[in-house]
């Protein structure tokens, strides 16, 4: 018998919770003190549907740290080593947040509404407490709050067609990692072309709880012939896509350079960022790499080996039904990833050879070709 998750006011419900339950959610996880659906039909069936159709995800757990006031941009820049000086209104930025030692605090999407109004759409850590501390310590003229915003993600190859049916062809004008305000039921909602999958999609930032059920129901009504279903972030899809999970693939002891986020660090920029001085000097000891195993395995432990030496720790892994390979991410000792070596993992059946590769996976260069769900 599997343990149950006891739901209380500490694990907050969302405006979509009744609809999620009605759609037959089978598992939850807790993320930012809120419930996040994890499985509906099965991990693999949910995966194939996401890759082929369209899903509606309750991702209200993707909380917004709202920063307003004259020093808003100063605080946002202090929190991230990515140069935000050229950010445009409505633009979305994937950006590491790092502390004074260069360690990761979070890897959110930062959205600029205006020079004095920003959202930090966070992964699973209490960024608001850190932001408040920095604002107080640096005596910044800002207000840091968590507004009542409940993101709803529409993900999958048919996502745009579904939203066009509700919001008009204006949806097509939203560029990747940009947002646009659209009217719905007398309210103005921010819609961004973004989301935690590589299948294409949007995130709707619902700002009135009474709209939750109405919007959900309309999405299912307009998407019925498209085969719309309730869904959620999917382990298989996110590993295939090389999408990282804070708390698993990286943590407070990880620098952006150790988890492949080099391109989001502006080391040479003339910016006042808390972490830049440390990141310029901090040595890179590990590197998050992709692991490919030619057979489905059940791991006996989560270590990657070369010879008699343990050279890496597997952070997440899954069987890929599309590529018929077992895929994983592993934090590897940088001294052992640039040499051609024989790597292996230990399964319940013994040693199994493994291939190490850069992330995200380049399946074509690996000689892997996709199978369909049929």
Helices and strands as residue ranges (DSSP letters): H 17-22, E 27-31, E 34-39, H 43-52, E 55-58, E 64-68, H 72-79, E 92-98, E 104-114, E 117-121, H 127-137, E 143-145, E 150-155, H 159-167, G 169-173, E 179-184, E 187-192, E 201-206, H 211-222, G 224-226, E 229-231, H 235-241, G 256-258, G 262-264, H 276-281, E 286-293, E 303-306, E 309-320, E 325-333, G 334-336, E 343-347, E 350-357
